[in-house]
Amino acid sequence: MRRPKVLPRDEKHRLIYNELVNVLGADYVSDDPAVTQAYSRDFFAASVLQRRNKPEFIALPGTTENVQQIIRLVNRRKFPFSVIGSGLIFPVIGARRPYWCLVDLKRMNQIEIEEKNMYAVIGPYVTHAQLHAESMKRGLHMGTPSAGSQGSSLANHIFAGFQGTNYRTGYASHNILGVEWVLHTAEVLRT
């Protein structure tokens, strides 16, 4: 099996890394080859993907403001990035060019459930299993879309929203009441 291409750490690499550390802190940014290699794999066979590249940086924001700061940095320093929810489909977010930054939202896993009006406010890393377990504690039900219980509930609801109870509850995407979305300009869109 071919080893991924390792790019030299030039001045632009060091500059991006240091600025990411300034935004998130050293504990939440990595350019370690072992870490970036781990983020270039998923459940698909390596022979199917023929993956040769891996991200140069892994960034783990904890808040919407952190995501905005990363996007501002991306726009200022002109480097590519992609965002990962629960990591179910790596082929669509994998590194393709030098200086690629993979933004992993795993720290954004907050759940707030409003029992009276029966809605939840969730972070992008909350899985179907987590949300359903918390809902059940309150006598509520949340269908599990076809991505499986380990998938990002928010991502799957937005993407397709197929679930086993569609015949009586409708598509899960119809259950979304609002979103807080960081745009490519680093502005926040709230609906």
C-alpha positions as CSV (number, residue, x, y, z in Angstrom):
1,M,0.0,0.0,0.0
2,R,1.3,3.5,-0.9
3,R,2.1,5.8,1.9
4,P,0.3,9.2,1.9
5,K,2.3,12.1,0.4
6,V,3.9,14.1,3.2
7,L,4.2,17.7,2.4
8,P,7.1,19.8,3.8
9,R,6.2,22.2,6.5
10,D,7.0,25.5,4.9
11,E,6.4,29.0,6.2
12,K,2.7,29.1,5.2
13,H,2.1,25.8,7.1
14,R,3.7,27.2,10.2
15,L,1.8,30.5,9.9
16,I,-1.6,28.7,9.6
17,Y,-0.8,26.3,12.4
18,N,0.2,29.1,14.8
19,E,-2.9,31.1,14.0
20,L,-5.1,28.1,14.5
21,V,-3.5,27.6,17.9
22,N,-4.1,31.3,18.7
23,V,-7.8,30.8,17.9
24,L,-8.4,27.4,19.5
25,G,-5.5,26.7,21.9
26,A,-2.8,24.1,21.4
27,D,-5.0,21.2,22.7
28,Y,-7.5,21.6,19.9
29,V,-5.2,21.9,16.8
30,S,-2.9,19.2,15.4
31,D,-0.6,18.8,12.4
32,D,0.9,15.6,13.8
33,P,1.3,13.1,10.9
34,A,-0.2,10.3,13.0
35,V,-3.3,12.3,13.8
36,T,-3.8,13.6,10.3
37,Q,-3.4,10.0,9.0
38,A,-6.1,8.9,11.3
39,Y,-8.4,11.5,9.7
40,S,-7.8,10.2,6.2
41,R,-9.4,6.8,6.8
42,D,-13.0,5.6,7.2
43,F,-14.9,2.3,6.8
44,F,-14.3,2.1,3.0
45,A,-11.5,-0.2,1.8
46,A,-8.3,1.7,1.0
47,S,-8.2,0.0,-2.4
48,V,-11.5,1.6,-3.2
49,L,-10.6,5.1,-2.3
50,Q,-6.9,5.2,-3.5
51,R,-6.4,7.9,-0.9
52,R,-3.0,9.6,-1.3
53,N,-3.5,12.8,0.6
54,K,-4.4,13.6,4.1
55,P,-5.2,16.9,5.8
56,E,-2.4,19.0,7.1
57,F,-4.3,20.4,10.0
58,I,-7.0,19.1,12.3
59,A,-9.0,21.9,14.1
60,L,-11.6,21.2,16.8
61,P,-13.7,24.3,17.5
62,G,-15.9,24.3,20.6
63,T,-18.3,27.1,19.7
64,T,-19.9,28.9,16.8
65,E,-17.5,31.8,17.4
66,N,-14.5,29.4,17.0
67,V,-15.9,28.3,13.7
68,Q,-16.3,31.9,12.6
69,Q,-12.6,32.6,13.6
70,I,-11.5,29.6,11.6
71,I,-13.4,30.7,8.5
72,R,-12.0,34.2,8.8
73,L,-8.5,32.7,9.0
74,V,-9.3,30.5,5.9
75,N,-10.4,33.6,4.0
76,R,-7.4,35.7,5.1
77,R,-4.7,33.0,4.5
78,K,-6.4,31.3,1.5
79,F,-6.2,27.6,2.4
80,P,-8.8,24.9,1.7
81,F,-10.9,23.2,4.4
82,S,-13.8,20.9,5.0
83,V,-16.0,20.2,8.0
84,I,-16.7,16.8,9.5
85,G,-19.7,15.8,11.6
86,S,-19.5,12.3,12.9
87,G,-17.1,11.1,10.1
88,L,-19.6,8.7,8.4
89,I,-18.6,9.7,4.8
90,F,-15.0,10.7,4.5
91,P,-14.8,10.6,0.7
92,V,-16.8,13.8,0.4
93,I,-14.6,15.8,2.9
94,G,-11.1,14.4,2.4
95,A,-8.1,16.5,1.6
96,R,-7.4,17.3,-2.0
97,R,-4.8,20.1,-2.0
98,P,-1.9,21.4,0.2
99,Y,-2.7,23.2,3.5
100,W,-6.0,21.4,3.8
101,C,-7.6,21.9,7.2
102,L,-10.2,19.4,8.5
103,V,-12.6,21.1,11.0
104,D,-13.9,18.4,13.3
105,L,-17.0,19.5,15.3
106,K,-16.7,16.8,18.0
107,R,-16.5,19.3,20.8
108,M,-19.8,20.8,19.6
109,N,-22.0,18.1,21.2
110,Q,-24.4,20.0,23.4
111,I,-28.0,19.0,23.8
112,E,-30.8,21.2,25.3
113,I,-34.3,19.7,25.4
114,E,-37.3,21.9,26.0
115,E,-39.9,19.4,27.3
116,K,-43.0,21.6,27.3
117,N,-42.8,22.5,23.6
118,M,-41.1,19.3,22.7
119,Y,-38.0,20.5,20.8
120,A,-34.3,20.2,21.1
121,V,-31.4,22.5,20.4
122,I,-28.4,20.4,19.4
123,G,-24.8,20.9,18.4
124,P,-23.6,19.4,15.1
125,Y,-21.8,16.5,16.7
126,V,-24.8,15.1,18.6
127,T,-25.6,11.6,17.3
128,H,-29.0,10.2,16.8
129,A,-28.4,7.8,19.7
130,Q,-27.6,10.6,22.1
131,L,-30.6,12.7,21.1
132,H,-33.0,9.8,21.2
133,A,-31.7,8.6,24.6
134,E,-32.2,12.1,26.0
135,S,-35.6,12.4,24.4
136,M,-36.8,9.1,25.8
137,K,-35.9,10.2,29.3
138,R,-38.5,12.9,28.9
139,G,-41.2,10.6,27.3
140,L,-40.4,12.0,23.8
141,H,-39.6,10.1,20.6
142,M,-37.1,11.0,17.9
143,G,-37.0,8.9,14.7
144,T,-33.6,7.6,13.7
145,P,-32.7,8.6,10.1
146,S,-31.1,5.9,7.9
147,A,-27.5,7.0,8.5
148,G,-27.7,5.0,11.7
149,S,-27.5,6.0,15.4
150,Q,-23.8,6.9,15.2
151,G,-24.4,9.6,12.6
152,S,-24.7,13.3,13.3
153,S,-28.4,13.9,13.9
154,L,-28.3,17.5,12.5
155,A,-26.3,16.6,9.4
156,N,-28.6,13.7,8.5
157,H,-31.8,15.7,9.2
158,I,-30.6,18.4,6.9
159,F,-29.2,16.1,4.2
160,A,-32.0,13.6,3.7
161,G,-34.0,12.8,6.8
162,F,-35.2,9.4,5.9
163,Q,-36.3,7.5,9.0
164,G,-38.2,4.4,9.8
165,T,-41.3,6.3,10.9
166,N,-41.6,8.5,7.8
167,Y,-44.9,7.0,7.0
168,R,-46.5,8.6,10.0
169,T,-44.1,11.4,11.1
170,G,-42.9,12.7,7.8
171,Y,-39.3,13.3,6.7
172,A,-36.9,14.3,9.5
173,S,-35.9,17.4,7.5
174,H,-39.4,18.7,8.1
175,N,-38.7,18.6,11.9
176,I,-36.0,21.3,11.7
177,L,-37.3,24.5,13.2
178,G,-34.2,26.6,12.8
179,V,-30.4,26.5,12.3
180,E,-27.4,28.6,13.2
181,W,-25.1,28.4,10.2
182,V,-21.7,29.9,9.7
183,L,-21.4,31.1,6.1
184,H,-18.2,31.2,4.0
185,T,-18.0,34.9,4.9
186,A,-17.8,34.0,8.6
187,E,-21.2,35.6,9.1
188,V,-23.8,33.7,11.1
189,L,-27.1,32.9,9.5
190,R,-29.9,32.2,12.0
191,T,-33.3,31.0,10.8
